[in-house]
Amino acid sequence: MIDLTAFLTLLRADGGDAGWEPVTDGESGAAVFRSADGSRYAKCVPADQVAALEAERDRVSWLSTQDIPGPRVLDWRVGAAGAGLLTSTVEGIPADRASASMLRAAWEPIADAVRRLHELPPEKCPFTRELGEMFSMARDVVAREAVNPDFLPEEQRHTPPGELLARLAPYVGQRLAQEAAQTVVCHGDLCLPNIILDPDTLDVAGFIDLGRLGRADPYADLALLFATARETWGDDERWSQSAEEEFAARYGIALDRDRERFYLHLDPLTWG
């Protein structure tokens, strides 16, 4: 990974190196820095990850033209050591840092924001996150023995990833048909840390970490959103179920739990 000095050599946003602080949050493997005033984030990757960061840059740029709140691209630099992307900060607090009571109060605004994102015309979205692509990626990650067990549901962590993937394979045809009938523009990694809330109004201030944004089945988003929200609800299983049903009613969908579980179990196999 590029160190801070090398990164700032690639990306000089304001004519100086001072004021950039490393950010430890996130699981992408990129090196992320925040400006001293908190108004900008910079992400850098080594040379072998430049294409992925460029794809994220393009997604951020596209979404910023779609009346969906999120970051803006401020600068982009490529050098022999790798690449750097500078974006504006989405002001607010990540939804995973909200208390259970705050998340309950923000739940309807989150449902509205996700619905607006999913209502973007998919035929106008130049990016794909479709199931065929995701399943091929999972095959590659599993074949390389690169699955991170920490990403798996606890009950699956002692099961060989190849077996987990084999369990999903018989349902791919059915899921492809469902996706074709209901393709939307998905965030692609719609977990609570990637939803920023306005702490005063509890509206969604924006979506961040857009590297997986693209056309997909809505459950590719909903499965991750519900799973991470359950971590905030804690042991209140009755509230979790009620909240998800309320979300579905406001969003305008009849929950398909089998479809939800399929995407929840596929997603961890695509990271590696």
C-alpha positions as CSV (number, residue, x, y, z in Angstrom):
1,M,0.0,0.0,0.0
2,I,1.2,3.5,-0.8
3,D,2.2,5.4,2.3
4,L,1.0,9.0,3.1
5,T,4.0,10.7,1.6
6,A,3.8,8.9,-1.7
7,F,0.0,9.4,-1.8
8,L,0.3,13.2,-1.3
9,T,2.9,13.2,-4.1
10,L,0.2,11.8,-6.3
11,L,-2.6,13.9,-5.0
12,R,-2.0,17.6,-4.0
13,A,-5.4,19.0,-3.5
14,D,-4.5,22.4,-2.2
15,G,-0.8,22.9,-2.8
16,G,0.4,21.4,0.4
17,D,0.9,18.2,2.3
18,A,-0.1,19.4,5.7
19,G,-3.4,18.4,7.4
20,W,-4.1,15.0,5.9
21,E,-5.0,12.3,8.5
22,P,-5.2,8.6,7.9
23,V,-8.7,7.0,8.3
24,T,-8.8,3.5,9.7
25,D,-12.5,2.8,9.1
26,G,-13.5,0.7,6.1
27,E,-12.7,-2.7,4.8
28,S,-11.8,-2.0,1.1
29,G,-8.0,-2.3,1.6
30,A,-7.5,1.2,0.2
31,A,-5.6,3.9,2.1
32,V,-8.0,6.6,3.0
33,F,-7.2,10.1,4.3
34,R,-9.3,13.0,5.6
35,S,-8.4,16.6,5.3
36,A,-7.8,18.5,8.6
37,D,-11.0,20.6,8.1
38,G,-13.0,17.4,7.4
39,S,-14.3,18.7,4.1
40,R,-12.5,16.2,1.8
41,Y,-11.6,12.5,1.7
42,A,-8.8,11.1,-0.4
43,K,-8.4,7.4,-1.3
44,C,-5.3,5.9,-2.7
45,V,-4.5,2.4,-4.1
46,P,-1.4,0.7,-5.5
47,A,-0.9,0.2,-9.2
48,D,-2.8,-3.1,-9.4
49,Q,-6.0,-1.5,-8.0
50,V,-6.1,1.6,-10.2
51,A,-8.8,0.2,-12.4
52,A,-11.1,-0.4,-9.5
53,L,-10.6,3.0,-8.1
54,E,-11.2,4.6,-11.5
55,A,-14.5,2.6,-11.7
56,E,-15.5,4.1,-8.3
57,R,-14.6,7.6,-9.5
58,D,-16.9,7.1,-12.5
59,R,-19.7,5.9,-10.3
60,V,-19.4,8.9,-7.9
61,S,-19.4,11.3,-10.8
62,W,-22.4,9.7,-12.4
63,L,-24.5,9.5,-9.2
64,S,-23.8,13.2,-8.5
65,T,-25.7,14.1,-11.6
66,Q,-28.8,12.1,-10.6
67,D,-30.2,14.2,-7.8
68,I,-29.2,11.5,-5.3
69,P,-27.1,12.8,-2.3
70,G,-23.5,11.7,-2.1
71,P,-19.9,12.8,-2.6
72,R,-18.5,14.7,-5.5
73,V,-15.3,14.1,-7.3
74,L,-12.8,16.9,-6.7
75,D,-9.6,15.5,-8.1
76,W,-8.1,12.4,-9.6
77,R,-4.4,11.6,-10.1
78,V,-2.5,8.6,-11.4
79,G,1.2,7.9,-11.0
80,A,3.7,5.0,-11.2
81,A,2.9,4.0,-7.6
82,G,-0.9,4.0,-8.0
83,A,-3.8,6.4,-8.0
84,G,-5.5,8.9,-5.8
85,L,-9.2,10.0,-5.7
86,L,-10.3,13.1,-3.9
87,T,-14.0,13.5,-3.0
88,S,-16.1,15.9,-1.0
89,T,-17.3,14.8,2.4
90,V,-20.9,14.0,3.0
91,E,-21.6,15.8,6.3
92,G,-23.3,13.8,9.0
93,I,-23.0,10.6,10.9
94,P,-22.8,7.1,9.5
95,A,-26.1,5.2,10.3
96,D,-24.2,2.4,12.1
97,R,-23.0,4.9,14.7
98,A,-26.6,6.0,15.4
99,S,-28.3,4.7,18.5
100,A,-31.1,2.2,18.1
101,S,-33.6,4.9,18.9
102,M,-32.1,7.3,16.4
103,L,-32.1,4.6,13.7
104,R,-35.7,4.0,14.4
105,A,-36.5,7.6,13.9
106,A,-34.4,7.7,10.6
107,W,-35.8,4.4,9.3
108,E,-38.6,6.0,7.2
109,P,-36.2,8.6,5.6
110,I,-33.8,5.7,4.9
111,A,-36.6,3.8,3.1
112,D,-37.5,6.9,1.1
113,A,-33.8,7.5,0.1
114,V,-33.3,3.9,-0.9
115,R,-36.5,3.9,-2.9
116,R,-35.4,7.1,-4.8
117,L,-32.1,5.5,-5.6
118,H,-33.8,2.3,-6.8
119,E,-36.2,4.4,-8.9
120,L,-33.5,5.8,-11.1
121,P,-34.0,4.5,-14.7
122,P,-31.8,1.4,-14.8
123,E,-31.5,1.7,-18.6
124,K,-29.7,5.0,-18.1
125,C,-27.2,3.7,-15.6
126,P,-23.9,2.8,-17.4
127,F,-22.8,0.5,-14.6
128,T,-23.7,-3.1,-13.8
129,R,-23.7,-5.1,-10.6
130,E,-25.8,-7.9,-12.0
131,L,-26.0,-11.4,-10.6
132,G,-24.0,-13.1,-13.4
133,E,-21.1,-10.8,-12.6
134,M,-21.4,-11.2,-8.9
135,F,-21.5,-15.0,-9.1
136,S,-18.5,-15.1,-11.4
137,M,-16.7,-12.9,-8.9
138,A,-17.6,-15.2,-6.1
139,R,-16.3,-18.2,-8.0
140,D,-13.0,-16.4,-8.5
141,V,-12.7,-15.4,-4.8
142,V,-13.6,-18.9,-3.6
143,A,-11.1,-20.5,-6.1
144,R,-8.3,-18.3,-4.8
145,E,-9.2,-19.2,-1.2
146,A,-9.5,-15.5,-0.6
147,V,-12.9,-15.4,1.3
148,N,-12.6,-13.4,4.5
149,P,-14.4,-15.5,7.2
150,D,-15.1,-12.3,9.2
151,F,-17.5,-11.2,6.4
152,L,-19.5,-14.5,6.7
153,P,-22.5,-15.0,8.9
154,E,-21.4,-16.5,12.2
155,E,-23.1,-19.8,11.5
156,Q,-21.2,-20.2,8.2
157,R,-17.6,-19.4,9.3
158,H,-16.6,-23.0,9.8
159,T,-18.1,-24.2,6.5
160,P,-15.8,-24.4,3.4
161,P,-16.6,-21.4,1.1
162,G,-16.8,-23.8,-1.8
163,E,-19.7,-25.6,-0.1
164,L,-21.4,-22.2,0.6
165,L,-21.2,-21.3,-3.0
166,A,-22.5,-24.7,-4.1
167,R,-25.5,-24.2,-1.9
168,L,-26.4,-21.1,-3.9
169,A,-25.7,-22.4,-7.4
170,P,-29.1,-24.2,-7.8
171,Y,-31.0,-21.0,-7.3
172,V,-29.1,-18.8,-9.7
173,G,-31.4,-19.4,-12.7
174,Q,-34.5,-18.3,-10.6
175,R,-32.7,-15.3,-9.2
176,L,-31.6,-14.2,-12.7
177,A,-35.2,-14.3,-13.9
178,Q,-36.2,-12.2,-10.9
179,E,-33.5,-9.7,-11.5
180,A,-34.5,-9.4,-15.2
181,A,-38.0,-8.6,-14.1
182,Q,-37.0,-6.1,-11.4
183,T,-33.7,-4.5,-12.2
184,V,-32.9,-1.3,-10.3
185,V,-29.9,1.0,-9.7
186,C,-28.4,-0.5,-6.6
187,H,-25.8,1.0,-4.2
188,G,-24.1,-2.4,-4.2
189,D,-22.8,-2.3,-0.6
190,L,-25.8,-0.8,1.2
191,C,-24.7,-1.4,4.8
192,L,-25.4,1.2,7.5
193,P,-21.8,2.6,7.5
194,N,-22.4,3.7,3.9
195,I,-25.6,5.7,4.7
196,I,-24.9,9.1,6.2
197,L,-27.6,10.8,8.3
198,D,-28.1,14.4,9.1
199,P,-28.0,14.3,12.9
200,D,-30.5,17.2,13.2
201,T,-33.2,16.1,10.8
202,L,-32.3,12.4,10.5
203,D,-32.8,12.6,6.8
204,V,-30.3,10.8,4.6
205,A,-27.5,13.3,3.9
206,G,-25.9,10.9,1.3
207,F,-24.7,7.5,0.2
208,I,-20.9,6.9,0.3
209,D,-18.5,4.1,-0.9
210,L,-20.0,3.8,-4.3
211,G,-17.5,1.4,-5.9
212,R,-20.1,-1.3,-6.4
213,L,-23.0,0.9,-7.7
214,G,-24.8,-0.5,-10.7
215,R,-27.8,-2.3,-12.1
216,A,-28.9,-5.2,-9.9
217,D,-31.7,-7.0,-8.1
218,P,-33.0,-4.7,-5.3
219,Y,-32.4,-7.5,-2.8
220,A,-28.6,-7.1,-3.4
221,D,-29.1,-3.9,-1.4
222,L,-32.0,-4.8,0.9
223,A,-30.3,-7.9,2.3
224,L,-27.2,-6.0,3.4
225,L,-29.3,-3.1,4.8
226,F,-31.5,-5.3,6.9
227,A,-28.6,-7.4,8.2
228,T,-26.6,-4.5,9.4
229,A,-29.7,-2.8,10.9
230,R,-30.3,-6.0,13.0
231,E,-26.9,-5.4,14.6
232,T,-28.1,-2.0,15.8
233,W,-31.5,-3.4,16.9
234,G,-29.6,-6.0,19.0
235,D,-31.7,-8.7,20.5
236,D,-35.0,-7.0,19.8
237,E,-36.0,-9.6,17.1
238,R,-39.6,-8.5,17.2
239,W,-38.7,-4.9,16.4
240,S,-36.3,-6.0,13.7
241,Q,-39.0,-7.9,11.9
242,S,-41.5,-5.1,12.3
243,A,-39.0,-2.5,11.1
244,E,-38.3,-4.6,8.0
245,E,-42.0,-5.0,7.2
246,E,-42.5,-1.3,7.7
247,F,-39.6,-0.5,5.4
248,A,-41.0,-2.9,2.7
249,A,-44.4,-1.2,2.9
250,R,-43.0,2.3,2.5
251,Y,-40.6,1.1,-0.2
252,G,-43.4,-0.7,-2.0
253,I,-42.3,-4.3,-2.0
254,A,-43.5,-7.6,-0.6
255,L,-40.6,-9.2,1.2
256,D,-39.2,-12.4,-0.3
257,R,-37.1,-13.8,2.5
258,D,-35.6,-16.6,0.4
259,R,-34.4,-14.0,-2.1
260,E,-33.0,-11.8,0.7
261,R,-31.1,-14.8,2.2
262,F,-29.6,-15.7,-1.2
263,Y,-28.0,-12.2,-1.6
264,L,-27.0,-12.0,2.0
265,H,-25.1,-15.3,1.6
266,L,-23.6,-14.5,-1.8
267,D,-22.2,-11.1,-0.9
268,P,-19.5,-12.2,1.5
269,L,-18.2,-14.6,-1.1
270,T,-17.5,-11.7,-3.6
271,W,-15.0,-9.9,-1.4
272,G,-11.4,-11.0,-1.6
